[in-house]
Amino acid sequence: MFTKKNKLAIFDLDGTLFDTRNINFKAYQQALSYFNIDLNYEYYCKECNGRKYNSFLPQLCGFNDDRIEKIHNLKKQFYPNFLKYAVKNEALFDIIDGLKNDYYIALVTTASKKNTEEILNYFHLHVFDLIITQENVKKPKPDPEGFLLAKNHFQIDEKHVIIFEDSSVGIEAAKKVTSHVYVVKGYS
């Protein structure tokens, strides 16, 4: 028998559920090499990590045309080659396991659907009732659109929504949806 839940827990992917800096850095580095653009790890972590590709690639590359999409598509293609560098946040997945009987569990990420599915499949993680990726939103974080889509999908009142985030833009978006925002450190 199906029981409707009245609580929702939303989780971010990169920097929250996983440390994916090395995966994304290596995939972007390889993609950018096709355009003779070097990418430094420290620069990537400070200026690019946690942001949507079309907000940092134009500045990094010095152009803003169809090459940005080509770079992003190459990055998505190379991403699975580096999945072994991901670090799973075991404690947070333990929390998900403890919440799943009382809460709907949603994933809201600025990552692509392709790369999201690849990392979840790599770790054999099929724990989410709903997954919202960059393809599902028009406005990325700090806009709350992704979180609102999840909240509205399950028709949960904001006082029963908790969000786990790591980035400043994600936290800003989460605070526009609920006052129950938990900041994850050490995975970004």
N, C-alpha and C positions, 0 to 999 in steps of 0.2 A: 504494500500500500504506500502511495506517495504522500509524504507529509510536506506541506509548504513551510518553508523556513521564513523567518522574519528578520534575519540578520545577514549582513554581507561583509566579507573581508576581501579587500582588493590589494593585489600585490603588483609591484613593478618588477620587471625582469632584470635588466642590466644594472648592476650595482646594488641590487636588493636581494633577489633570489640567487644571483650568480655574480661573481666577479668575472666580467667578460672583457676587461680592458685589453688583455693580450690577444684574444681572438679578434676583436674588432680592429685593433691596431695592426696586427699582422695582415688581416684581410684588406684593410684600406691601404696599407703600405704596398702590398702586391698590386692592387688595382691602380694606384697612383703611379707606380713604376712604368706602366704602359704609356703614361703621358710625361715621363721624365720628371716627375715631381717626387722629391724626397719628403718623407714624413718622419719626424723625430718623436720618440715615445713620450718624452716629457711634455712636448707641445701638444701631442694628441690628448694626453690625460688632462691637461689644464684647459685647453681651448675647444676640444671636440667631443670628448667622452660625455655621454648623456644627452647630447643635443641631436636633433634631427639633421640628417646629412645635408639638406638643402639650406641649412642655416650656417654651417661652417665650411663646406666645400668651396663655395664661391670665393670666400676670403682666402682660404688656403691655396687655391689653384690660381687665383687671379683672373678667372673668367666665370661667366654665369650664362652658359648656353647648354646645348644638348649634351655636351661632354660631361656635365655634372651627372646626368642620368646614366650615362655610359659607365662612369666611375662607380656609381652606386650599384649598378647591375653587376659589374665585375666583382665588387666587394661581396655582394650576396652570393655570387658563384664560388668565391674562394673561402667563404666563411666556414663551411663544413670541414675544410682541410685543417682547421686549427682548433676544433672543438676540444681536443685533449688539453688545451690550456685553460679551460673553464674551471672555476672553483665554485662548487655548490655550497650554498649557505645551509648546512645541515640543520642548524638550530631553527631556522625559519621554516624549513620543511617539517620539522617536528611540531612546530606551532600550527602549521596548516593541518597536519594529521589530527591534532587535538581539537581544532575548530570545526572540521568538516561535518560533524554530525549536527551542529547547531547553526552553522553559517553556510551560505552559498560562498563559493570560492571563485574569485575572478582574477584574471591577469590582464593588466592594462599597460601596454608598452609602446614606445615609439619605434621599436624594432619592426622589421618587416615580418610578415606572416611566414615567409619561407624560412628565415633564420630563427624565428621563434619556434616553429615546429621542429626544426633540425636540432636545436639544443634540448628541447623537451624529449624528443625521441632518443637522442644520444644517451640521456640519463634515465630513460624509461619512466618519465613522469607524466602521468595522465590523471591529474588531480583537480583540474579546473572545470567548473561548470560553464564558464564563459571565458573566451580569449578575445581581447580587442587589441589589434595591432595598428600600425601606421596607415594601413589601407582602409581602416574603418572610420577614420576621423579626417575632417577637413582642417582642423586647427590643432596642432600638437601642443603638448605641455609647454608653457605654463597655462594654456587654456585648459579648463576642466572638462572639455568635451568627452574625452575617453572615459573618465570616471563617471560622468553623468549618464553616459550610455549604459554603463554597467548598472548603476543605481536604478535607472528607469527600466532596464530590462527585467530586473527582478521585482520592481515596484517596492523598493525598500525605503523607508523614511531615513533621512540623513542622520538622525540620532542613533540609528542601528547600523551605521556603516563605519567600518574601520579601514584605514588605508596605510599600507607599509610602503615607504618611499625612501630614496637616498639623495636624489639630486635637488638642488635649489628650485629648479623649474617644476619638478614633480611635486615637491612639498608645497609650493605656491599654488599649484593646480588643486592639490588634495584639500588644502585649507578652504578652498572655495566651495567644497562639497560637504565637508564634515569637520567637526572640531576634534575628531578622534584620529589623529595622524601620528604614526609611529615612524621615527627616523631611524633608518638602518645605517650603521657605520661599519667600515672595514671591508666592504665588498665593491668599492668604487675607487 
